[in-house]
Amino acid sequence: MFRLLSIACLISLMPGLHAAMAQTPAPAARPPRPTPPTRDPNTPGYVTAKVLPDGANAPANADGNFILGPTHNPAPEMTAQEGVPQGAVFTFTMESSDSKIYPGIARDADTLGKPDPADPAKLIVTTSHPAPYTRRVAVYVPKQYVPGKAAPFIVGADGPDRALFTALDNLIAGRRVPAMIAISIGNGSGDAQGSERGLEYDTMSGLYAEFVEKEVLPLVEKQYNVKLTKDPDGRATMGGSSGGSCALIMAWYHPELYHRVLTYSGTYVNQQWPSNPETPHGAWEFHEHLIPNTPAKPLRIWMEVGDRDLFNPNSMRDNMHDWVVANENMSKVLAAKGYHYQFVFARDAGHTDRAVKQQTLPEALEYVWQGYPIGAPKN
């Protein structure tokens, strides 16, 4: 009897319930991000660059600025080739609770920071808080690795990166790069200011390189019975977007650890959080102050940006959020300081464009490793 009365009461309340639900406003949809404009590589103020035949890559032994595309066909080295020795790939996870350097933060879902009214170049984030994470790491060990011998290696951001491992199989077998180990490290989650990924990749300091040195590399050596070289000339970093700025940050603040850098759509923009008075404009400081005002470091750098790369994708209006301008400025200051660098401007390409990576990664790796002895026997 009680159950029947309850059902009757519920039915009588339904019209009011529907009305109340109808009056509850739905969460406001976030406005779509504007489509970035297509930038012309011949824009006044951009660097002078050599236009390559459509579909061609820059020479692996040439410094300078190059324009490629609009066609982006995969390089043959990006596909597993019959008869080419394949390296072993291992994966493991790392928990934030085990890290002394990055115990973990996160920004609340569907929240963003707001520009400081007193300084549009500074973003205020109030929704970031401690939070745990699990990080994935993939380790590629080439078939040609000699146990007990210190090997050169490359550290990649936002891993695992299977495309990198395939390219290395083919390039190592062709004696175009040394027989290197690749350590592809996943980020701690999130993106941009207030997130773990943003803290790791956009912070202008040596902290992330120190995290890799102290907490990642010892695990790799112990778990997979490999030996990693201590020679900075045998160590490279790579990444895309904020992972690209991170790759340069690692080498810039610790040139005693890394000499070779490879970046796609590097986030050389004002995205650091928390703000640091020593580098108030984040990675924009690289081309604004740091590189021009610092004696050249022993770095070799490969960079790419797309003609439809990101442009001012947030609420900050500080004129320091154009990825194309940032990378163009990087090429200017690197050239002025006499660095060995190669800058590729890709037509018909977006942010960290997959097709461009499929076209250029083998050449980029070969360029970055110029001057390092191959050493391993040909297979």
N, C-alpha and C positions, 0 to 999 in steps of 0.2 A: 504493500500500500504506500509506504514512504517513498519507494523508488518511483511509483507512478506519479505521485504528487511532484517529485523533483523534476521529472521529465516534463510534466505539464507547466511547471514554473519556468523551466528553461525555454520551452517553446514560446511562452508568453513574453519572454525577455528578448527574443531574437530580433524583432524589428528594431528595438532601441539599440541593440548591440550593433546591428548593421549600420544604423545611422551614425553611431559614434565612430565606428571604423571609417565610414566614408568621410567624416569630418577631420580625421587625423591626417595632416599633410604628409605626403611621401617625402623621404629625404631628397634634398635638391641634388640633381645629377651634376657631376663635375663637368664643366664645359670642356668640349674636346680641345685637345692641344692643336694650335694652328699648324698647318702643314708648312715645314720650313721652305723658304724660297730656294730656287735653284741659283746657285752662285756661278758666275762666269770666272774661270781662272785668269782671264785677261783683265779683270777689274783693276782700275788704277789703285795703286798701293799694294797690290798682291805681288808676290815675287815673280821674277821672270823665270819661265820654266820651258823645258823642251817638250814639244808635242810629239808623242809616240804614235806610230801607226796603230789603227784600231785593232785591239786584241793583243797588242804587244806589251811586254813588261820592260821595265828599265833594266839596263845591264847590271849584273850583280857586282861589278867591280867599279862602278862609277858613282862618285859623290854628286850632289846637286838636286835640282828640282825637276820633276817630270809630270806630264799630264797624260793619263791613259783613259781608255774607254772610247765610246760608250759601251762597247761589247765586252762582256766579262765571262769568258769561257774558262772552265776549270783547267788548271795545269795538269798534265798527265801524272805528276808526282802526287796528286791528291787522291789517287785511286790505287788500291793495292795491286801490285804488279806480280805476275807469275814469275817464280824463280827468285824473288827478292826476299832475303831473310827478314822475318818479322820479329820485332822485339816483344818482350813480355810486358804485360800491363797489369799492375796490381792496384787495388784500391783499399783504402781504410778510412775510418772516420775519426774525428777529434771532437771531444765535448768541451763546451765552454767552461764547465766546472773544473777542468784540468789545466786551464790556462792561467798563468800568472800575469800575462800581459793584456789579454782580451777576455775578461770574464763575461762580456756580452751586454749589449743594449739593443733596444728596438724603439721605433716610433709607432705610436698608435695608428691602427689602420684608418685610412681615409682622412688623415690629418696632414697638414703641411705647415711649414714655418711661415712667419710674416716678416716683411722687411722692417728693420728698425727705423722708426720715423726720423730719428736723428742722423741715420747713416744708411742709405739704400744699399750699400755694399755689404751690409751685415744682416744676416737672417736670424730672427729670434725663433727658437723652437722650444715649446713648453710641454710637448707631449712625448718626449723621449725618456725612457726609464730602463733600469736594469732588466735584462731578459736573457734566458739561456738560448743556446743555439747548438746545432750539430753541423760540423764542417766535413765535406767529402774531399779526399785527396787521392789523386791517381798518379802512379809512378810508372814511367816507361823506362825499361832497361833494354837497350839494343842487343841484338843477338851477338854483336861484335864486342860487347863489354868483356874485358879481361878481369876476372875476380882478383881482388886485392890491389888492383891498380887504380890510382886516383883518376876519376873521369871528369871531363868537363860536363856542365849541365846547364839547363835553362829552367827558370821558375816562371810559371804562367799563372795569371789571375783568372778567376771565374771558371775554374775547371770543374770536371775533367774535360779535356780537349782532345777528342779522338782524331780530329783532322790534323792536329799537330803531330800525333804519333805516326799516322800514315805517311805524312810528308817526310818525317825523319827516317822511316824505314827506307824510302827510296833515295833520299839525299845521302844518307850514310853509305848505302850500298854503292852509289855512284861516286863516292869519295868527293862529294861537293861540300860536305860539312864534316866535322869530326864526329866520332862515335860518342854521342853525348847521352846522358840521362835527362829525362824531362820530368819535372815535378809540377803537376797541374793542381793548384790549390783552390778549392771552392771558397767562396766568401762566407761571412758569418750571417748573411741574410739581410734583406731590406735594400734600400737604395737612397743615396743622397743624404742630406743633413738630418741628423738625429738617428740614423740607422747604423747597424754594425758594419755593413759594407762601406758606408760613407766614412765612418770613423777610421776604418782600416786603410781605405784607398785614397781618400781626399786630404788626409791630414798631412801637412807639410812638416815632416820630421822623419827621423830614421827609425821610428818605432816599429813599423811593419816589417822592415828588413831585419830588425833585431828579433821580432817574433819568429820569422822564418828561420833565422840562424839558430835560435835557442830552442825552439819548440817543434819545428817541422823537420829540418834536416837531420837532427840526431835520430828521430824516429825512422826516417827513410833508411839511413845507414844501418841501423840496428835490425829493422824488420826484414830488409831485403838483401842484407849482406853485400852492400856496395860501399865504395869509398868515393867521396865527393871531393873534388879538388879545392884547395884553399886559394889557388891563384885567381885573382879577380879577372884576369884576361881570359880565363876558361869558364867564366860564369856570365850568364845572360838573364835578362828579365823580359817578359812580354805581357801584353794585355790590351784590351779594348775598352774605350770609354773611360770611366774612372779607373778601371784596371790598367789602362794605358798610362794615365798620369801616375798611378802607383808604381808602374814599372820604372819610370824615370825618377820618381821620388826615391825609390830604393837605391838606385845607382848614384843619384846626386848627393844624398846625405851619407852614403857609405860607398864611395868609390874604391875603398880598400877591399870591398866585397864583390862589386860588379862593375864591369866595363862595357857591357853590350846591352842595348835596349831596343825593343821592337814594339811599336804601338799602332793600333788602329783607332781612328777617331779619338785620339787622346783628349781627355777632359782637362785641358790647360786653361780652365776657366775659374771663376770665383765660386767654388763650391765647398770650401773647407768649413767644418763646424766641429767643435766650438771655434770661435774666432781667435786668432793668434796675433797679437800686436806686432810680432816680428815679421809675419807674412800676412798682413790684413786682407789681401786679395786672393788668398789661396794659391792655387796652381797658376793663376794669371801672373803671379809674381815671377814665374820662370822667365817669361819673355819681357816683362815690364822692368824688372830690377835684377833678379838673381844671375841669370846668364850674362847680361851685358856688364854687370859690375863685379864679376868674379873671374879670376884667372881660369882659363880653359881647363877642364878636367879630362882625364884620359878615357873619354866615353866615345863609343861609336853608336849612332842612333839611326834607326829606320822609322819613318812616320808616314801615315796615310790619313787623308780626310776625304769625304765625299762631297759632291757639289750640292747635295740636298741634306747635308749634315745638320745637326741641331742648331737652333737659333732661339735664344731667349725663352726656354721652355718653362719658366716659372714666374712668380710674381715680382722678382727683383728686376729693376730697370736701372742697372748700374753700368750698362755698356761693356760688361765683362762676361757675357754668356752667348757668344757666337763661336761655335766650335771651328768653323772655317777660318775666321779671322785669327783665332787663337793659334791654330796650326800654321797659318801663313806667317804670323809673327814669330813663331818658333823657328821657322826656317830662316827668317831674316837674321835673328840674333845668333843662331848657330853658325851661319855662314860668316857673319862679321867677326866671330871669335875663332874662326879657323877649325871648327869641328869637322870630323868625318861624319857626314850625315847624308841620308837620302830621303827626300820628301816626295810623296806621290799624291797628286790631286786626281781623284777618280771621277770621271763624268758618269752621269746616270747612276748615282750611288747614294745610298742613305747612310745612316749612322751605323757604324760597325757592320757594314754591308757584307752579307755572307758570300755573295757572288764575287765580290772584289777579293775577299780573303781566299776563296778557292782559286782565284787567278794568280794572286801575288805571293802567297805565303812561302812557297819554295824559294822564289827569288829573294824575298825579304830575309829569310833565314840564311841564305848563302851570302847576302851582303853583310849582314850583322856579324857573321863569323869569318869575314875576310881577315887574312893575316894570321889566323890560328892554325898550327900544324894539324894536318889530317891524321897522320900517325898510324891509323889502323890499316891492316892489310885489305886489299880489295877483294870483294866477294863476287 
